[in-house]
Amino acid sequence: MLKDKDEQRTSLASLGEFGLIDHLTANFKITQSSTIKGIGDDAAVLDFKSKKVVVSTDLLVEGVHFDLSYMPLKHLGYKAVVVNVSDIYAMNATATQVTVSIAVSNRFPLEALEELYAGIQLAAKIYNVDVVGGDTTSSTKGLLISVTAIGEIEEEKITYRNGAKENDLLVVSGDIGGAFLGLKVLQREKSVFEVNPNNQPDLDMYSYIIERQLKPEARKDIPVLLNDLDVKPTAMIDISDGLSSEIMHLCKQSEVGCNLYEDKIPLDPQVISTCEEFNLDSTMVALSGGEDYELLFTISQEDFPKIKANPNLTVIGHMTQASEGIHLITRANTKIPLKAQGWNAMDADSE
């Protein structure tokens, strides 16, 4: 990102590790009753009383998970929290606390980290989670962010990936494919900018899909909605690596097959038009894109009347016997075996 020559730059070394932590976390407020002690001691102290605790950790690495040439640091801090609390919601639980650890190189001044933590603080406020700890250290490889999310849930409401049954309906929240296309647009505009730095991109027509990439939202509303509708999902996962690979996770863990219907996959009009512009197949984008952070879950057919009129939820398929396999039913009513073509964190060529 372009920097103002007169921009203030405060060296991190001038604060030291503990001074840096104190500075970045000075305005973090405690709001959860389960947080007894947050930042400021050797460890946080949490009290969940009769509820079960769910914990998830994610690591974001510069050059692998994000590119700072088009990812503002405030957005990155926000997204780092969102991708973690999404895993908590995928357990049908409520997120309550996060810890945030960073490794940072000396090319980042204090002001850059203030931007990062402003995004973290905004996400913590919107998702009503307390930041209760973390660590800072130096890095020779740019910026790394590790967030651990903690949540609470009554034992009987916990939803694992392994509870789907034959004939259960497959349901997804929101729409999918937008985050991947937002990334494609940003990568294209970066390439144009590198050739001609005077060419300022006009991204207004892509606002929805770019926001899906740079500032995604976790579906904290879905567990609440399902509870209000008296629906307990039989299995659930969040869509981080692409619809096809998440379906395969559910099928493998639950030992079932699946029929996914191409014409039922929810796509935003901006996704469809951008696919046409890039000459991409919208179904393949939905299956393989990832980073949408919508929730994918299964429900008993008996619960269908409770959700059928809800605009947040779409039934996209049903579960079958494991022996039937995992298939996409195309618009032409042909059966195609589904492959896990989503993003692979261990593949150096994955975007």
N, C-alpha and C positions, 0 to 999 in steps of 0.2 A: 504494500500500500504506500502511496505517496506521502511523504512526511514534510511538514513545514520546517524550513531551515532554522527558524527561530523558536521551534518548539522546545519547551523545557525538558531536560533529561536529567533525572536524579539517579545516580549510580546506586545499584542495589547493595554494593559493598559498603556504602556509607551508612547503611542501616544495620547490617548484620542480620543473621537468620531470625533471631527472636524479635528484633525491632521491626523486621519486615512483616512477620506474622501479626504482631500487635497492630501495625499500621493498617494492614489489609483487612483485618477482622474487627476493627474498633467499633464499627457501626452495626455489627450483626446482633440481632435481638433474638431472645429465646421466646418462643410462643407455644411450644408443645408441653403439655403437662407431664409427659413421660420423660422430658429432659430435666434431670436433677442437676447435673453439672455439665456445661458445655466446654468451650475453649478456655484455657487458662490453667489447666492442671496436667498431670501426667497422662490422664485418660478421662474420657467422658463417662458420666454415670447416667444410666437410663433405667427407668422403672416402668415395665409394661404390665405389671400386675397379672391378671389372669389371661392375657392375650399371648399369642405366639408371635415371635419376632422373625421377620424375613429380611435377608441381607443380600445385596448384589453389588458387584464391583465391575467397573469398566475402565479401560485405559485408552486415552486418545493421544496419538503421536503425530507431531508435525511432519508433513511429507507423506504420511500414510493415511491418516484419517481427516486431515484438514490442510488447507493451503492458505496461508495468511495473506497472499496477494489479493484474495477476494473474500476472505472470511474475517470480518471485523472482530477484534478481541472481545468486545462486549457480547456479541452474538455467540462467540465460541464459549465464553463462560456460561451463558444461558444454556446452550446446547449440551454442554458437559453435564449439567445437572439433569436436564430433561431426559437424556438417553438412559440415565440410571434410574430415575424414578419410574420410567416407563416399565422397567423390569418388575418393579414392586407392584404396579397396577396389573401387570400380567399374571400375578399370583392372586388377583382379586383382593389385594390388600391396600391399606392406606399408607403412603409414604410419610414418615415423621422426622427423620434426621438424615443428614449427609455429612461425610467427611470429604475434604478436598486436599489433595496433595499435588504439588507441581515441581517439576524440574525445569530450570530455566537457564539459558545461556546469557552471557554478559552483554549481548547485543540488545537485550530488553532493558529499558530504564524502568524506574518505579512507576512512571506515569502509564506505561503500557500495562503493567500488572494491575494498576488501579482500574483501568478499563475492563480487564478480564474479570476482576472481582466485583465490579459493578453489575456485570451480567449474571454472575453467580448469585449476588444478593437479590437481584430482580427475580430470578427463577425461584429462589428460596421463599420469597414473599408470595409469589403467585401460586406456588405449589404447597405453601404452608409447611415448609420443612425447616428445621433448625440446622445450621452449620455448626457442628459440635467438635470439630477437630481436623487434623490434617498435618501436612509436613511441607517444607520447602527445602530444595537442595539445588545445587548447580548442575548444569548439563553442558556437554560439549556438542550436542546434536540438536540444538533448538529447544522447542517447548514440548513437554510431556505433561499431561493432566490425568490424574487418577482420582476417580470419585467412587466412594462407597455409599450406597443408599441403604437405609434401614427403614423398615415399616412394621406395622402391627396388624393383626387379624385374629378374629375368633377362629379356633381350630376347625370348626365344622364348615367354615366358609372358604378355607384354603383351596385354591384351584391349581392342580398340577398339569403337566403336559400329558399325563398317562391315563386320563379318565374317560377319553372318548370311546363311545360304543358304536357298534354297527347300527345304522339307520339314524344316528344323531345328525342334526343339521349343522353345516359349517357356516359361520357368520363372521362378517368383518365390519369393523367400525369405519366410518368416514369413506374416503376414496384413496386410491393408491396409484403409485407411479410418478407422482409429482416431484418428489425429492430427487430422484435420479435425473429427471429432465432438467430440473433447476441446476443441477451440477453440470450437465452437458452444456447448457447455455452459458454458465459462468466460465467453463473451460474454453468455450469458443471465443467469448469476448476477451479473455485473457490473451489468447493467441493473437487476436486482432490488435490488441493494445501493445503487445510486444513488438509487432511489426511497425505500428504507427502510434506512438504514445499520445499524439494529438487527437486521436480518434476516441471520443468519449462515447461509451455505449449507452444506448437508449433501451432500458430494460422494463419500461412501464408495461408493455404487453405481456411480460413474463412474471409479473409481480407475485402471483399466487405460487407458482412452482419454485421461484427463487426463495420465497419465504419458507416453503416446505424444506428446502435444503439448508438455509442459513439460520433459520429460527423455527425449528419444528416444535410442536407441542405434544406432550404426552397426554394420553386420554384418561385423566384422573376422573372424568365424569362417568366413564363407562361402568366401573364397579358400583358406583352410587346408583346409577340408572338401573342396572340389573337387580340390585338389592331392592330398589323401590318397586320394580316390576315383579318381584318375588321369583326371579330366575337365577338359579345357580348353574353357571357353566360347568360342563363335565370335563373340559380341558381348555387351556388358554395359553397363548404365547403372544409376544409383541413382534411386529413386522420390522425387523432391523436389517435382515439380510436378503429380503425378497420373498414374495408370497409363496413361490414354489418350494423353496428350502424350508420355510416355516411349516407348510403343510406336511412335508416329509418328516420333520421333527415330531409333529403331533402323531402322525401315523406310526412312526417307528416306536415311539414311547408308549402309545396306546395299543399297538399291535392290531391295527385296522388298516383298511384301504380307504380310498377316497375318489369320488367323482366331483370334479370342479367344472362348473359350467362357464364357458367363455363369455356368453352373453349376459351373465349376471355380475361380472366383475365391475365394481363401481369406478368410473373414470371421470375426472373433472373435464369440462370442455377445453380448458387450456392445455390439459395433457394430450387430448386428442389432436388439437391443432398443432401443437409443438411436435408431436410424433410425425405428423404429415410433413412438417417443415424439415425435419431431420431424416425423413424417409425411414422411420423406425416403425416396427409393428407394435401397436399399443398394448396388445396382450403380452408380448415378450417383455416389454418395459415393466408391466405390472407384475409379471412372474419373477423377474430377475433383478428389478431395480434396487429395492431396499431403502432403508433410512426413512420410511414413512412414519414409523412409530405408532401405527394404528394397532388395534388389538384384534387378533384372530382367535375365535373360540368356537366350541361346539356346545350345542344344547340338545336336550331331549325334544323329540317332535311334539310332545305334549305341551311344551312351552312356546311353540310357534305363535299361537294366538296372542300371547302377551307382548311379543316384539314386532309383529308383522306390520304394524302401522307406524313404527318409529323411524323417523328420517335419518337417525344416526347409524342405523344398523341395516345390513344387507345380507340375506341368505345367498351364498354363492355355490353351495354344493351340499353333499351329504356323505357320511362315512359308510363304508361297505366292509365286507369280510376281507381280512388281510390277503386271502388267496386271490381276490379280484384285482389287486394292485392299485396303483395311484394314477389316475388318468385325468386329462383335460378333455371335456366334451366340447368340441368346437361348434361354431355357429352352423356349420354344415352337418352337425350331428355325427361327426366321426370321433373315435376315441384315440387319443394320443397319449402314450406314457409320459408322465410328468418327470422331469429331471431337475435336480437341484442346481440351478444356474445362477444362484444369488452370489452376493459378494463374499469372498473367502479371505478372512483376515491373514491367512498364512500364504496367500498367493501374491507374489511381488508384482504381478501384472494387474491385479484387481485395482479398480479405481474406487 
